[in-house]
């Protein structure tokens, strides 16, 4: 039985440990798959952002190249002409005349702060008949020209060598200092920054310009977006994650279910074995108790017949009642307190015949409300018999026994005067039988001890 208990506990422990192990396994596998998805998403998104940034930078550079060609043609035509002719050439170009301005190289415009008037000097000088002219670009008009139609998925900024905006998707920022972006992550070429324009994280790439804005920086920014293709790939990976989790979960639940079935089977087998062993022990104890009781009862009857035949008849009736109860086939092993009290009263009558005035009547304190509660079968009779068998008592010091109910338990008490004979030191079957009944139903509280000069036994009510 101990081996079966150990096996059941072992399986329970394995079943208990299997759950956190399975959860950790699920978390590990899920974490690995999510990490793969995250790494793949980051790689694809970074590649996409680089491509968009490069495309935008190329488009801007191409636009500047076209403007450079127009400006070069205009400069060639304007060389050596008078002021009016140069203005007429500029008027003929429907694009350049919208944002280009001419001014004498030595005029006050040369020293004016372009950040206030937003007229930025380009690195070109026209030698006219009236003297040298400088080419200025009106940044307000230039920005308006470039930002008609929006910036698409990316936008760009042009930052002067002294770190001021020459072009910006927000016209109010032109001429203002380029703020320091909050850098989140860097690698060899790219910078992930917090865009002040979009208030989003964006990939920023910078290249140096030549021509119109010599030595200025073209900074292309692309918000961290995801394309439809990458979304589909993420969806596929997520489906793979879900299938993986489903397979692992089903396998894990099957293992738990099989282990639970095994534990339940072991518990059933253990319960059946415990029941069989308890039944066998009960039968063995009853076989051991019955001859002993019959021997003592017949000895008392023999003495009584010679003294009082009427009393002997009552003795036989009581003995028959007690013996019938002891031989009754009750597989449950439990009986009501009311039945056990009736049995112990009949049994005590037999002992009064045998010991006469050396036994005091039993003191009962039993509330009627508990009479239907149960205690192990034959337990009260066994304890009274033990008190008579193991206690020293005489006519001068008669045996007093109390049977009282206190706090959901029956107390059987007698004065502790142990009989020091070989007969009193043998047996112990009665207490073993009662203890086994309580162990079988897993009801705690059965105990016995010497307390204040009394031997006290505690029988929990069921």
Helices and strands as residue ranges (DSSP letters): H 2-78, H 83-92, H 96-99, E 100-104, G 108-110, H 114-117, E 119-128, E 131-138, H 139-147, E 154-159, E 165-167, G 171-173, E 183-186, E 191-194, E 201-208, E 217-223, H 228-307, H 309-327, E 334-336, H 337-355, G 356-358, E 363-365, G 368-370, E 374-376, H 379-390, E 401-405, E 409-415, H 429-440, E 447-451, E 454-460
